[in-house]
Amino acid sequence: MPQLQFQLQHTSPYSSARAGVISTDHGEIRTPIFMPVGTVGSVKAVTQQQLGQEIKAQIILGNTYHLYLRPGTEVLEAAGGLHKFNHWDKPILTDSGGYQVFSLAANRKIKPEGVMFQSHIDGSRHLFTPESVMDVQRSIGADIIMAFDECPPYPAEYGYVKKSMELTHGWLTRCFTRFNETPAKYGYTQNLFPIVQGGVYHDLRKASCEFIASQNATGNAIGGLSVGEPEEMMYELTALCCENLPVQKPRYLMGVGTPWNILEAISLGIDMFDCVMPTRNGRNGMLFTTKGVINIKNKKWATDFSPIDDGLAAETSNYYSKAYLRHLFVANEILGLQIASLQNLSFYLWLAGEARDHIIAGDFEGWKNEMVTVLKQRL
């Protein structure tokens, strides 16, 4: 079974932006790419048919911690892995649960062996180790699986972040050992991506990049950003990481972010993105459109019968009016959450595709600068 391949096709003459193709056993992913988040095996409020046909998603995410708790590895193995369980035949990436070390800080205890979690569902206790996380991700069956790491908070003292980074590096060694001694379960290749940590400290980030690069993985991720630090600091650290990670391997910036964050990070050399923002914000009535940001709950949209976003080819964006979508939100109608989620995900995938087209055309920087101004507008 061949490993994941990355073909770098075009680079921007005026920035570090690049376009490429990632090849997996479940299909190709054209980069730069945005990956919708399907934490528990489902992208909230959106069907797999809509993901593939309307949104044009090329890869989706699942979360190890959540899928381990529900439905559990026994059910996933009996189904033949997550692809068969949720009927998604394109690539899947699974987060290792490392982000939950950060986000569920009140319900976990970190020690060198691993992390003891208290389930947010029933309060039961579970020990996650680098080895068990590899085993769970083997059972889930994602094409790309992530190393177990600690994501330190912002702000955090240098000494804590250094110790945390060293723990992450030690866990990575254990992840690779376990990964290399266990087979894939479902007849296709899985690929392990390590994660750069180091907080906001340049020397730690550089050291982490060097350690991660030395593992010679098929791709590399940058974690621990977009956790509260200023945007400019995030861009500065992203640039530093891209300068110190291999050029010929895909780079994944975890958990980022707004449309303008994504465009800026593409210009720095990032290939892959994920974020809950399009679906979460959509369910709260915030729409990302080709003309700017809309709060669809505002009364100003009550008699606006124009399409939600006529700049997108997506059927939902052109089929329904702003007035109708506002009505659904005011009436607490579930369909409103679905339409808003479809709009935002369609927009994010469109944005990544447009970025790719402009990188190939050689005019990415000018287009990006114009788009950032447009997308930040509140309509």
C-alpha positions in Angstrom: 0.0 0.0 0.0 1.6 3.3 -1.1 2.0 6.1 1.4 0.4 9.5 1.0 2.1 11.5 -1.8 2.3 15.3 -2.2 3.0 16.9 -5.6 3.9 20.5 -5.5 2.5 22.0 -8.7 2.8 25.8 -8.5 4.4 28.4 -6.2 3.5 32.1 -6.0 6.3 34.5 -7.4 5.5 37.1 -4.7 4.9 35.0 -1.5 5.2 31.5 -0.2 1.8 30.5 -1.4 1.7 27.1 -3.2 -0.7 24.8 -5.0 -0.4 21.0 -4.9 -2.1 17.7 -4.9 -2.2 15.2 -2.0 -2.8 11.6 -3.1 -4.4 9.1 -0.7 -6.0 5.7 -1.1 -9.4 7.4 -0.9 -8.7 10.0 -3.6 -6.9 13.3 -4.3 -7.0 16.5 -2.3 -6.2 19.7 -4.3 -4.4 22.2 -2.1 -4.8 24.7 -0.5 -7.8 23.0 1.0 -10.3 23.6 3.8 -11.4 20.5 5.7 -14.9 20.6 7.2 -15.0 19.4 10.8 -17.1 16.3 11.5 -16.2 15.8 15.2 -18.4 12.8 15.9 -18.5 11.4 12.4 -20.9 14.0 11.2 -20.4 17.6 10.0 -23.1 19.3 12.0 -26.4 19.9 10.2 -25.0 18.7 6.8 -25.4 15.4 5.0 -22.6 13.5 3.4 -24.3 13.9 0.0 -24.4 17.7 0.5 -20.7 17.7 1.5 -19.7 15.9 -1.6 -22.1 17.2 -4.2 -22.9 20.8 -3.2 -20.0 21.9 -0.9 -17.4 19.9 -3.0 -15.5 18.9 0.2 -12.5 16.7 -0.7 -11.7 15.6 2.9 -13.4 15.8 6.3 -12.3 15.5 9.9 -13.3 13.2 12.8 -12.2 13.5 16.4 -10.5 10.6 18.2 -11.6 11.5 21.7 -15.3 11.9 20.7 -15.5 8.9 18.5 -13.7 6.8 21.1 -16.5 7.7 23.6 -19.3 7.4 21.1 -19.9 5.2 19.2 -16.7 3.4 20.4 -14.1 1.5 18.6 -16.1 -1.8 18.7 -18.9 -0.3 16.7 -16.5 1.4 14.2 -14.6 -1.9 13.7 -17.8 -3.8 13.2 -18.8 -1.2 10.6 -15.5 -1.6 8.8 -14.2 1.8 9.8 -15.5 5.4 9.8 -15.7 5.6 6.0 -18.2 2.8 5.8 -20.0 3.8 9.0 -20.8 7.3 7.8 -20.8 6.6 4.1 -18.0 9.0 3.1 -15.8 7.5 0.4 -13.2 10.4 0.2 -10.3 11.0 2.6 -10.7 11.5 6.3 -8.3 13.0 8.9 -8.6 12.4 12.6 -7.4 14.7 15.3 -5.7 12.7 18.1 -7.5 14.2 21.1 -4.6 16.5 21.8 -6.7 19.6 21.4 -9.1 18.2 24.1 -6.1 18.3 26.5 -6.4 22.1 26.0 -10.1 22.5 25.6 -11.2 20.2 28.4 -8.6 21.4 30.9 -11.0 21.2 33.8 -11.6 17.5 33.2 -8.1 16.1 32.6 -4.8 15.4 34.3 -1.5 15.3 32.3 1.3 13.0 33.3 4.3 11.6 31.3 2.4 8.3 30.6 -0.5 10.2 29.0 -3.6 12.1 29.9 -6.4 11.0 32.2 -9.7 12.4 30.9 -13.1 12.5 32.6 -15.8 11.9 30.0 -18.0 15.0 29.3 -20.8 12.5 28.7 -21.0 10.4 31.9 -18.0 11.4 34.0 -16.2 8.1 33.5 -12.4 8.2 33.5 -10.2 7.2 30.5 -6.4 7.2 30.1 -5.2 8.4 26.7 -1.6 7.4 25.9 0.3 7.9 22.6 0.0 4.1 22.1 -3.8 3.9 22.8 -4.4 7.0 20.6 -2.6 5.2 17.7 -4.7 2.1 18.3 -8.0 4.1 18.4 -7.1 5.9 15.2 -6.2 2.6 13.5 -9.8 1.4 14.5 -11.4 4.6 13.2 -9.5 4.1 9.9 -8.7 7.7 8.9 -6.4 8.3 5.9 -4.4 10.9 7.9 -4.0 10.4 11.7 -2.5 12.9 14.1 0.1 12.4 16.8 -0.9 12.8 20.4 0.3 16.2 21.7 -0.3 18.7 24.4 -1.6 22.1 23.2 -0.5 24.6 25.8 -2.8 27.6 26.5 -2.0 31.3 25.7 -0.5 32.9 27.6 1.8 30.4 29.2 5.2 30.8 30.9 8.3 29.8 28.8 9.3 27.0 31.3 5.8 25.4 31.0 5.7 25.6 27.2 9.3 24.1 26.9 8.3 21.2 29.2 5.1 20.7 27.3 6.9 20.7 24.0 9.4 18.1 25.2 6.5 16.0 26.4 4.9 16.3 23.0 8.2 15.2 21.3 8.5 12.2 23.6 4.9 11.2 22.9 5.6 11.6 19.2 8.4 9.0 19.4 6.0 6.6 21.1 3.3 7.3 18.5 5.7 6.4 15.7 6.9 3.3 17.5 3.3 2.1 18.0 2.2 3.2 14.5 5.1 1.3 12.9 4.4 -1.9 14.8 0.7 -2.0 14.0 -1.0 -2.7 10.7 -3.8 -0.7 9.0 -7.1 -2.5 9.6 -9.1 -2.0 6.5 -6.8 -2.6 3.5 -5.7 1.0 2.8 -2.8 3.2 4.0 -2.9 5.4 7.0 -0.4 8.3 7.4 0.8 9.7 10.7 1.4 13.5 10.9 3.4 14.9 13.8 2.5 18.3 15.3 4.7 21.3 15.9 4.2 23.0 19.3 6.2 25.6 21.2 3.7 28.3 22.1 4.6 31.8 21.1 8.4 31.4 21.7 10.4 31.5 18.5 13.3 29.4 19.7 10.9 26.6 20.9 8.9 26.7 17.6 12.1 26.4 15.6 13.4 23.5 17.8 10.0 21.8 17.5 10.0 22.2 13.7 13.5 20.7 13.5 12.5 17.7 15.6 9.3 17.2 13.6 11.1 17.5 10.3 13.6 14.9 11.4 10.8 12.3 11.7 10.4 12.3 7.9 6.7 11.9 8.1 4.5 12.1 5.0 3.1 15.5 6.2 3.4 17.9 9.1 1.0 19.9 11.2 1.4 23.2 13.2 -0.6 23.2 16.4 -1.1 25.5 19.4 -2.0 28.6 17.3 -5.3 30.5 17.2 -5.7 29.8 20.9 -6.0 33.5 22.0 -2.8 35.1 20.7 -2.9 38.2 18.6 -3.4 37.6 14.8 -0.1 39.2 13.9 1.7 36.9 16.3 -0.1 33.9 14.8 1.1 34.9 11.3 4.7 35.5 12.5 4.9 32.1 14.1 3.2 30.4 11.1 5.8 32.0 8.8 8.6 30.8 11.1 7.3 27.2 11.1 6.9 27.2 7.3 10.5 28.3 6.9 11.6 25.4 9.1 9.4 22.6 7.8 10.1 20.5 4.6 9.0 22.2 1.4 8.0 18.9 -0.3 5.6 17.8 2.5 2.1 19.2 3.0 1.7 21.7 5.9 -1.4 21.7 8.0 -2.3 24.6 10.2 -4.7 23.2 12.8 -7.9 25.0 13.9 -7.5 28.2 11.8 -9.7 30.1 11.3 -11.4 33.1 9.8 -11.5 33.5 6.0 -8.8 36.3 6.2 -6.7 34.1 8.5 -6.8 31.4 5.9 -5.8 33.6 3.0 -2.9 35.1 5.0 -1.7 31.7 6.1 -1.9 30.4 2.5 0.5 33.3 1.5 2.9 32.0 4.2 3.0 28.5 2.8 0.2 26.5 4.5 -1.7 23.9 2.5 -4.4 22.5 4.8 -6.9 24.1 7.2 -9.7 23.1 9.5 -12.0 25.0 11.8 -15.4 24.7 13.4 -16.1 28.4 12.6 -18.2 28.0 9.4 -20.7 25.6 11.0 -20.6 27.0 14.5 -21.0 30.6 13.5 -23.5 29.6 10.8 -25.7 28.0 13.5 -25.6 31.3 15.4 -26.7 33.3 12.3 -23.3 34.6 11.1 -22.8 34.1 7.4 -19.5 34.3 5.5 -20.2 35.5 2.0 -18.2 36.6 -1.1 -19.2 40.2 -0.3 -18.5 40.2 3.5 -20.0 39.0 6.8 -23.7 39.0 7.5 -25.6 38.7 10.8 -28.7 37.2 9.2 -30.7 37.8 12.4 -30.6 41.6 11.8 -33.9 43.2 10.9 -32.4 44.9 7.9 -32.6 41.5 6.0 -36.3 41.0 6.8 -37.4 42.2 3.3 -34.2 41.5 1.4 -35.3 38.9 -1.2 -32.0 38.7 -3.0 -30.1 35.4 -2.9 -28.0 34.6 0.2 -24.8 34.8 -1.8 -25.0 35.2 -5.6 -21.2 35.1 -5.8 -21.2 31.4 -5.2 -22.3 28.7 -7.6 -23.6 26.5 -4.7 -27.3 25.8 -5.1 -28.3 26.7 -1.6 -26.6 30.1 -1.8 -28.7 31.1 -4.8 -32.0 29.2 -4.1 -32.9 30.9 -0.8 -33.3 34.6 0.0 -31.8 36.5 2.9 -35.3 37.3 4.0 -36.4 33.7 4.1 -33.2 32.6 6.0 -33.7 35.4 8.5 -37.4 34.2 9.0 -36.1 30.7 9.7 -33.7 31.9 12.4 -36.4 34.2 14.0 -38.8 31.2 14.0 -36.1 28.9 15.5 -36.6 26.6 12.5 -33.9 23.8 12.1 -33.7 24.3 8.4 -32.2 27.7 9.0 -29.2 26.1 10.8 -28.7 23.7 7.8 -28.9 26.5 5.2 -26.5 28.7 7.1 -24.0 25.8 7.5 -24.2 25.0 3.8 -23.6 28.6 2.9 -20.5 28.9 5.1 -18.9 25.6 4.2 -19.6 26.3 0.5 -17.9 29.7 0.9 -14.9 28.3 2.7 -14.3 25.6 0.0 -14.9 28.2 -2.7 -12.3 30.5 -1.1 -9.7 27.7 -1.0 -10.4 26.8 -4.6 -10.1 30.5 -5.7 -6.8 30.8 -3.8 -5.5 27.8 -5.7 -6.7 29.2 -9.0 -4.9 32.5 -8.4 -1.7 30.8 -7.2 -1.7 28.8 -10.5 -2.5 32.0 -12.5 0.4 33.9 -10.7 -1.7 36.7 -9.3 -2.5 35.4 -5.9 -1.0 38.3 -3.8 -3.0 41.0 -5.5 -6.2 39.0 -5.3 -5.6 38.1 -1.7 -5.1 41.7 -0.6 -8.3 42.7 -2.2 -10.3 39.8 -0.9 -9.1 40.3 2.7 -10.5 43.8 2.7 -13.8 42.6 1.2 -14.3 39.6 3.5 -13.8 41.7 6.7 -16.7 44.0 5.8 -19.8 43.8 8.0 -22.8 44.0 5.7 
